[in-house]
Structures are given as C-alpha cells and as structure tokens.
Amino acid sequence: MRPTADPSAREKILEAHRAYLDAMHEGDTAALDDLLDDGFTLTHMTGYVQPKAEWLAEMRQGRFVYHIIEETSTTLDVDGDTARLVVRTATDATVYGTRANWPLQLATDYARKGDTWVVLRTEATTW
C-alpha cells in the first residue's frame, strides 16, 4: 500500500469492502445500491460487463445468490482519493440456477466521495 494523506483511508475502505460482501451474501440490494456508484459495473469472469441496475435486478430475481464468500487474501493500494482492492475468495454461489464453488479474484476500484468510499467497478476472474 502506498502512503496516503488520510491514515484512516485503509480502515474505511476495508469497512466499505466488508459491507459490500455482506450485502452480496445477504442479497441486500438496497444496501448495495447505496454502496455502489451509480456508474458501477461488474465484469463477470465470462467478460460480460454488467451495469449496476441490471445486476441488482437479477439479484432481486434470484439469479445471483451468494451462499458463502470466504476471503483467502487481500491487497489494497490507496492513491489519494482512489484505491484498488484485490481479494481472492472461495465463493459458493448459485448463478442462473446452477450452484457451484468458484475461486474468484475480485479487483475492485474505489473512490472517495466526501467522507465515503464508494465502489466504482469490480472485475471478477478465477485464480
């Protein structure tokens, strides 16, 4: 992690990250709507770039159900008002009716908006 002018930035970003994963696990699309930037996109391991509204709608319809998201490693790089968090997870999820376990790497970009860190985009790949 590079030094940052705000020593609490790391703690705030990790707190926002935990809230993001918790909301995914709980299927709490209202919380996700608050945590994610309006222009948020999720790039799936297939390469499909899904807009926020579409992803949340599909979660509400039960097309994405996250049963377990277990972190295995985390790296965080903070640069002023932006940050990149890369997390490797063991994810048990049902996607379009098929339940499976995936070793996912989630590369998530954050931006500070006032006192809040919001998620701009997440790219999911396997590791």
N, CA, C and O of each residue as an XYZ file, in Angstrom:
508
protein
N       0.841     -1.174      0.000
C       0.000      0.000      0.000
C       0.888      1.239      0.000
O       1.823      1.335      0.795
N       0.600      2.183     -0.887
C       1.310      3.451     -0.906
C       0.810      4.346      0.216
O      -0.341      4.233      0.636
N       1.683      5.249      0.711
C       1.221      6.167      1.758
C       0.075      7.035      1.250
O      -0.008      7.340      0.060
N      -0.779      7.416      2.137
C      -1.909      8.274      1.798
C      -2.003      9.402      2.814
O      -1.573      9.250      3.957
N      -2.565     10.533      2.399
C      -2.695     11.670      3.299
C      -3.648     11.367      4.455
O      -3.552     11.989      5.513
N      -4.547     10.437      4.267
C      -5.539     10.079      5.275
C      -5.224      8.693      5.820
O      -5.529      7.692      5.172
N      -4.617      8.621      7.006
C      -4.232      7.303      7.532
C      -5.422      6.392      7.817
O      -5.250      5.179      7.935
N      -6.623      6.954      7.930
C      -7.780      6.104      8.186
C      -8.407      5.579      6.898
O      -9.372      4.817      6.954
N      -7.874      5.973      5.736
C      -8.454      5.557      4.454
C      -8.485      4.041      4.347
O      -9.498      3.466      3.947
N      -7.389      3.391      4.699
C      -7.333      1.927      4.603
C      -8.457      1.285      5.413
O      -9.152      0.392      4.929
N      -8.627      1.748      6.641
C      -9.669      1.198      7.511
C     -11.064      1.434      6.922
O     -11.909      0.539      6.948
N     -11.301      2.632      6.394
C     -12.606      2.965      5.818
C     -12.899      2.136      4.567
O     -14.032      1.704      4.354
N     -11.877      1.917      3.743
C     -12.065      1.120      2.529
C     -12.365     -0.334      2.893
O     -13.267     -0.948      2.322
N     -11.617     -0.875      3.833
C     -11.865     -2.259      4.251
C     -13.243     -2.402      4.883
O     -13.894     -3.434      4.718
N     -13.694     -1.385      5.599
C     -15.049     -1.398      6.168
C     -16.089     -1.384      5.041
O     -17.073     -2.122      5.092
N     -15.871     -0.545      4.028
C     -16.784     -0.494      2.879
C     -16.784     -1.829      2.137
O     -17.823     -2.290      1.665
N     -15.612     -2.437      2.042
C     -15.490     -3.744      1.385
C     -16.280     -4.821      2.129
O     -17.000     -5.611      1.517
N     -16.140     -4.843      3.439
C     -16.888     -5.828      4.233
C     -18.391     -5.621      4.066
O     -19.144     -6.589      3.954
N     -18.827     -4.364      4.050
C     -20.254     -4.070      3.860
C     -20.714     -4.541      2.483
O     -21.829     -5.043      2.344
N     -19.879     -4.386      1.478
C     -20.174     -4.815      0.105
C     -20.358     -6.329      0.056
O     -21.357     -6.817     -0.472
N     -19.399     -7.072      0.604
C     -19.507     -8.541      0.588
C     -20.666     -9.025      1.451
O     -21.358     -9.972      1.079
N     -20.887     -8.386      2.597
C     -22.015     -8.769      3.453
C     -23.339     -8.565      2.723
O     -24.225     -9.417      2.786
N     -23.471     -7.432      2.029
C     -24.709     -7.157      1.294
C     -24.906     -8.168      0.166
O     -26.035     -8.585     -0.093
N     -23.829     -8.568     -0.506
C     -23.943     -9.607     -1.537
C     -24.443    -10.905     -0.908
O     -25.378    -11.531     -1.407
N     -23.813    -11.294      0.184
C     -24.166    -12.542      0.864
C     -25.619    -12.525      1.329
O     -26.315    -13.536      1.234
N     -26.076    -11.383      1.829
C     -27.437    -11.266      2.348
C     -28.462    -10.978      1.248
O     -29.666    -10.985      1.503
N     -27.986    -10.727      0.036
C     -28.903    -10.379     -1.048
C     -29.569     -9.034     -0.821
O     -30.683     -8.798     -1.288
N     -28.891     -8.160     -0.109
C     -29.434     -6.855      0.262
C     -29.150     -5.838     -0.850
O     -28.161     -5.106     -0.806
N     -30.030     -5.814     -1.831
C     -29.815     -4.940     -2.980
C     -29.974     -3.457     -2.625
O     -29.384     -2.604     -3.287
N     -30.755     -3.140     -1.599
C     -30.877     -1.742     -1.168
C     -29.538     -1.252     -0.610
O     -29.109     -0.139     -0.913
N     -28.885     -2.075      0.198
C     -27.568     -1.708      0.734
C     -26.561     -1.595     -0.397
O     -25.765     -0.656     -0.430
N     -26.590     -2.553     -1.332
C     -25.666     -2.482     -2.472
C     -25.898     -1.211     -3.279
O     -24.943     -0.570     -3.717
N     -27.141     -0.851     -3.476
C     -27.450      0.366     -4.226
C     -26.785      1.581     -3.584
O     -26.311      2.476     -4.284
N     -26.750      1.613     -2.256
C     -26.114      2.721     -1.534
C     -24.588      2.654     -1.602
O     -23.931      3.692     -1.664
N     -24.024      1.460     -1.592
C     -22.572      1.286     -1.556
C     -21.904      1.465     -2.921
O     -20.731      1.829     -3.006
N     -22.663      1.207     -3.978
C     -22.109      1.226     -5.334
C     -22.391      2.555     -6.015
O     -23.485      3.107     -5.900
N     -21.390      3.061     -6.727
C     -21.548      4.269     -7.522
C     -22.651      4.055     -8.556
O     -22.888      2.924     -8.979
N     -23.322      5.120     -8.963
C     -24.379      4.991     -9.967
C     -23.854      4.392    -11.270
O     -24.586      3.688    -11.965
N     -22.595      4.665    -11.606
C     -21.996      4.127    -12.825
C     -21.294      2.799    -12.629
O     -20.571      2.350    -13.518
N     -21.489      2.157    -11.483
C     -20.836      0.877    -11.174
C     -21.085     -0.159    -12.261
O     -22.172     -0.245    -12.831
N     -20.035     -0.949    -12.533
C     -20.172     -2.119    -13.399
C     -19.487     -3.305    -12.733
O     -18.510     -3.153    -11.999
N     -20.022     -4.485    -13.008
C     -19.438     -5.742    -12.565
C     -19.029     -6.504    -13.816
O     -19.873     -6.869    -14.635
N     -17.735     -6.742    -13.958
C     -17.249     -7.548    -15.070
C     -17.160     -8.984    -14.579
O     -16.360     -9.306    -13.700
N     -17.988     -9.839    -15.155
C     -18.040    -11.239    -14.745
C     -16.846    -12.003    -15.305
O     -16.154    -11.517    -16.200
N     -16.611    -13.191    -14.777
C     -15.478    -13.997    -15.247
C     -15.645    -14.394    -16.709
O     -14.684    -14.829    -17.342
N     -16.836    -14.253    -17.246
C     -17.087    -14.510    -18.670
C     -16.655    -13.331    -19.537
O     -16.564    -13.453    -20.759
N     -16.388    -12.184    -18.901
C     -16.039    -10.973    -19.621
C     -17.209    -10.027    -19.798
O     -17.024     -8.893    -20.239
N     -18.425    -10.477    -19.457
C     -19.600     -9.618    -19.595
C     -19.538     -8.481    -18.581
O     -19.365     -8.713    -17.385
N     -19.680     -7.246    -19.073
C     -19.689     -6.066    -18.211
C     -21.149     -5.714    -17.931
O     -21.885     -5.285    -18.819
N     -21.547     -5.907    -16.667
C     -22.945     -5.739    -16.295
C     -23.133     -4.440    -15.517
O     -22.448     -4.202    -14.522
N     -24.069     -3.597    -15.975
C     -24.360     -2.366    -15.239
C     -25.000     -2.667    -13.876
O     -25.617     -3.713    -13.672
N     -24.834     -1.733    -12.976
C     -25.349     -1.859    -11.612
C     -26.832     -2.234    -11.580
O     -27.209     -3.204    -10.922
N     -27.662     -1.485    -12.272
C     -29.116     -1.713    -12.206
C     -29.485     -3.116    -12.664
O     -30.370     -3.746    -12.084
N     -28.820     -3.605    -13.690
C     -29.114     -4.954    -14.198
C     -28.701     -6.018    -13.193
O     -29.453     -6.960    -12.941
N     -27.507     -5.874    -12.613
C     -27.022     -6.851    -11.634
C     -27.947     -6.898    -10.423
O     -28.323     -7.977     -9.964
N     -28.317     -5.716     -9.901
C     -29.195     -5.686     -8.732
C     -30.563     -6.267     -9.050
O     -31.145     -6.960     -8.216
N     -31.085     -5.999    -10.238
C     -32.382     -6.571    -10.644
C     -32.284     -8.089    -10.704
O     -33.200     -8.786    -10.268
N     -31.192     -8.604    -11.233
C     -31.030    -10.058    -11.320
C     -30.852    -10.674     -9.937
O     -31.292    -11.801     -9.706
N     -30.218     -9.958     -9.017
C     -30.130    -10.455     -7.638
C     -31.525    -10.524     -7.025
O     -31.864    -11.509     -6.370
N     -32.331     -9.493     -7.230
C     -33.696     -9.485     -6.683
C     -34.533    -10.625     -7.263
O     -35.431    -11.137     -6.594
N     -34.245    -11.024     -8.498
C     -34.968    -12.118     -9.152
C     -34.399    -13.493     -8.791
O     -34.898    -14.511     -9.270
N     -33.362    -13.530     -7.953
C     -32.783    -14.790     -7.524
C     -31.810    -15.414     -8.511
O     -31.461    -16.586     -8.374
N     -31.370    -14.658     -9.492
C     -30.433    -15.194    -10.487
C     -28.996    -15.212     -9.979
O     -28.162    -15.952    -10.500
N     -28.702    -14.399     -8.963
C     -27.398    -14.392     -8.302
C     -27.651    -14.519     -6.808
O     -28.174    -13.600     -6.178
N     -27.278    -15.657     -6.248
C     -27.431    -15.896     -4.812
C     -26.056    -16.306     -4.292
O     -25.480    -17.303     -4.728
N     -25.545    -15.518     -3.353
C     -24.216    -15.762     -2.794
C     -24.373    -16.434     -1.442
O     -24.790    -15.800     -0.472
N     -24.035    -17.737     -1.377
C     -24.215    -18.511     -0.152
C     -23.062    -18.280      0.824
O     -23.281    -18.050      2.014
N     -21.844    -18.344      0.313
C     -20.649    -18.149      1.144
C     -19.622    -17.391      0.306
O     -19.366    -17.740     -0.846
N     -19.041    -16.354      0.899
C     -17.925    -15.629      0.279
C     -16.830    -15.587      1.330
O     -16.886    -14.800      2.275
N     -15.843    -16.437      1.152
C     -14.768    -16.560      2.134
C     -13.483    -15.981      1.545
O     -12.989    -16.464      0.526
N     -12.947    -14.951      2.186
C     -11.715    -14.316      1.705
C     -10.505    -15.170      2.038
O     -10.386    -15.701      3.142
N      -9.599    -15.295      1.056
C      -8.357    -16.026      1.306
C      -7.142    -15.107      1.301
O      -6.133    -15.414      1.936
N      -7.227    -13.976      0.586
C      -6.152    -12.977      0.615
C      -6.705    -11.635      0.168
O      -7.683    -11.559     -0.576
N      -6.051    -10.574      0.642
C      -6.492     -9.216      0.331
C      -5.276     -8.323      0.161
O      -4.358     -8.355      0.980
N      -5.266     -7.517     -0.911
C      -4.255     -6.475     -1.071
C      -4.980     -5.170     -1.371
O      -6.010     -5.154     -2.046
N      -4.428     -4.086     -0.860
C      -5.055     -2.778     -1.014
C      -3.995     -1.759     -1.381
O      -2.956     -1.660     -0.729
N      -4.272     -0.996     -2.439
C      -3.391      0.082     -2.881
C      -4.208      1.367     -2.878
O      -5.167      1.498     -3.638
N      -3.828      2.322     -2.019
C      -4.540      3.593     -1.909
C      -3.674      4.679     -2.527
O      -2.482      4.776     -2.237
N      -4.279      5.492     -3.377
C      -3.577      6.600     -4.014
C      -4.473      7.831     -3.943
O      -5.278      8.075     -4.842
N      -4.330      8.598     -2.875
C      -5.158      9.795     -2.701
C      -6.614      9.432     -2.506
O      -6.978      8.786     -1.523
N      -7.457      9.858     -3.462
C      -8.894      9.627     -3.360
C      -9.360      8.418     -4.158
O     -10.560      8.250     -4.378
N      -8.436      7.579     -4.591
C      -8.793      6.351     -5.292
C      -8.057      5.179     -4.652
O      -7.027      5.346     -3.999
N      -8.612      4.001     -4.858
C      -7.995      2.800     -4.296
C      -8.387      1.598     -5.134
O      -9.436      1.574     -5.778
N      -7.507      0.594     -5.107
C      -7.816     -0.696     -5.735
C      -7.613     -1.767     -4.677
O      -6.553     -1.874     -4.062
N      -8.661     -2.555     -4.487
C      -8.648     -3.654     -3.533
C      -8.768     -4.946     -4.329
O      -9.702     -5.111     -5.115
N      -7.832     -5.853     -4.130
C      -7.871     -7.141     -4.816
C      -8.012     -8.225     -3.757
O      -7.176     -8.372     -2.866
N      -9.104     -8.980     -3.885
C      -9.432    -10.010     -2.904
C      -9.602    -11.339     -3.619
O     -10.299    -11.429     -4.630
N      -8.968    -12.354     -3.094
C      -9.215    -13.715     -3.573
C     -10.205    -14.351     -2.620
O     -10.065    -14.270     -1.400
N     -11.220    -14.992     -3.208
C     -12.268    -15.599     -2.395
C     -12.543    -17.027     -2.838
O     -12.258    -17.422     -3.969
N     -13.101    -17.775     -1.918
C     -13.746    -19.047     -2.239
C     -15.230    -18.709     -2.150
O     -15.755    -18.448     -1.068
N     -15.896    -18.718     -3.300
C     -17.281    -18.266     -3.373
C     -18.210    -19.399     -3.770
O     -18.048    -20.020     -4.820
N     -19.183    -19.656     -2.911
C     -20.242    -20.629     -3.167
C     -21.456    -19.808     -3.568
O     -22.019    -19.074     -2.756
N     -21.860    -19.940     -4.847
C     -22.964    -19.122     -5.344
C     -23.826    -19.905     -6.319
O     -23.369    -20.843     -6.972
N     -25.080    -19.495     -6.400
C     -25.983    -20.010     -7.413
C     -26.149    -18.898     -8.448
O     -26.612    -17.800     -8.139
N     -25.760    -19.209     -9.674
C     -25.816    -18.246    -10.764
C     -26.674    -18.839    -11.875
O     -26.348    -19.883    -12.440
N     -27.766    -18.163    -12.176
C     -28.720    -18.631    -13.191
C     -29.126    -20.081    -12.945
O     -29.226    -20.876    -13.880
N     -29.362    -20.417    -11.664
C     -29.887    -21.728    -11.310
C     -28.860    -22.810    -11.059
O     -29.226    -23.910    -10.646
N     -27.590    -22.537    -11.294
C     -26.539    -23.528    -11.088
C     -25.681    -23.121     -9.891
O     -25.097    -22.038     -9.859
N     -25.624    -24.022     -8.907
C     -24.808    -23.755     -7.718
C     -23.429    -24.381     -7.903
O     -23.304    -25.535     -8.314
N     -22.396    -23.598     -7.590
C     -21.017    -24.077     -7.720
C     -20.120    -23.284     -6.778
O     -20.505    -22.252     -6.229
N     -18.922    -23.803     -6.616
C     -17.880    -23.123     -5.844
C     -16.853    -22.579     -6.827
O     -16.346    -23.303     -7.683
N     -16.557    -21.288     -6.689
C     -15.590    -20.652     -7.573
C     -14.470    -20.018     -6.771
O     -14.719    -19.360     -5.761
N     -13.223    -20.215     -7.222
C     -12.123    -19.437     -6.661
C     -12.083    -18.112     -7.432
O     -11.541    -18.051     -8.536
N     -12.654    -17.057     -6.852
C     -12.762    -15.779     -7.551
C     -11.751    -14.769     -7.032
O     -11.481    -14.680     -5.834
N     -11.207    -14.016     -7.968
C     -10.423    -12.838     -7.615
C     -11.269    -11.630     -7.988
O     -11.677    -11.476     -9.139
N     -11.525    -10.781     -7.007
C     -12.334     -9.588     -7.208
C     -11.420     -8.372     -7.123
O     -10.905     -8.048     -6.052
N     -11.223     -7.701     -8.253
C     -10.437     -6.466     -8.290
C     -11.447     -5.322     -8.289
O     -12.194     -5.136     -9.250
N     -11.458     -4.569     -7.205
C     -12.485     -3.548     -7.003
C     -11.834     -2.179     -6.885
O     -10.903     -1.980     -6.105
N     -12.349     -1.229     -7.681
C     -11.878      0.155     -7.632
C     -12.823      0.981     -6.785
O     -14.043      0.903     -6.927
N     -12.237      1.775     -5.901
C     -12.975      2.660     -5.005
C     -12.601      4.110     -5.276
O     -11.507      4.403     -5.759
N     -13.520      5.008     -4.961
C     -13.246      6.441     -4.996
C     -13.853      7.074     -3.753
O     -14.923      6.681     -3.288
N     -13.138      8.065     -3.227
C     -13.647      8.788     -2.059
C     -14.597      9.873     -2.552
O     -14.254     10.674     -3.421
N     -15.780      9.881     -1.988
C     -16.771     10.926     -2.266
C     -17.155     11.513     -0.919
O     -17.957     10.941     -0.182
N     -16.577     12.655     -0.613
C     -16.757     13.237      0.720
C     -16.037     12.370      1.735
O     -14.835     12.130      1.618
N     -16.774     11.900      2.733
C     -16.193     11.020      3.759
C     -16.433      9.544      3.469
O     -16.094      8.687      4.285
N     -17.014      9.244      2.311
C     -17.418      7.879      1.993
C     -16.585      7.330      0.840
O     -16.253      8.055     -0.098
N     -16.253      6.047      0.917
C     -15.592      5.342     -0.182
C     -16.651      4.524     -0.895
O     -17.316      3.691     -0.279
N     -16.813      4.760     -2.202
C     -17.817      4.054     -2.987
C     -17.134      3.145     -4.001
O     -16.012      3.399     -4.439
N     -17.839      2.087     -4.358
C     -17.327      1.118     -5.330
C     -17.645      1.617     -6.733
O     -18.802      1.883     -7.061
N     -16.610      1.741     -7.555
C     -16.785      2.173     -8.943
C     -16.994      0.994     -9.881
O     -17.856      1.023    -10.760
N     -16.187     -0.046     -9.676
C     -16.276     -1.222    -10.552
C     -15.598     -2.406     -9.866
O     -14.693     -2.250     -9.046
N     -16.072     -3.595    -10.235
C     -15.444     -4.832     -9.793
C     -15.252     -5.712    -11.005
O     -16.152     -5.858    -11.833
N     -14.065     -6.300    -11.105
C     -13.761     -7.270    -12.149
C     -13.525     -8.623    -11.483
O     -12.632     -8.762    -10.646
N     -14.329     -9.618    -11.857
C     -14.210    -10.950    -11.271
C     -13.515    -11.877    -12.268
O     -13.916    -11.979    -13.427
N     -12.481    -12.538    -11.799
C     -11.787    -13.550    -12.589
C     -11.547    -14.746    -11.680
O     -11.719    -14.647    -10.465
N     -11.157    -15.855    -12.247
C     -10.791    -17.011    -11.412
C      -9.300    -16.958    -11.151
O      -8.543    -16.318    -11.881
N      -8.890    -17.652    -10.082
C      -7.462    -17.723     -9.754
C      -7.058    -19.156     -9.509
O      -5.894    -19.428     -9.218
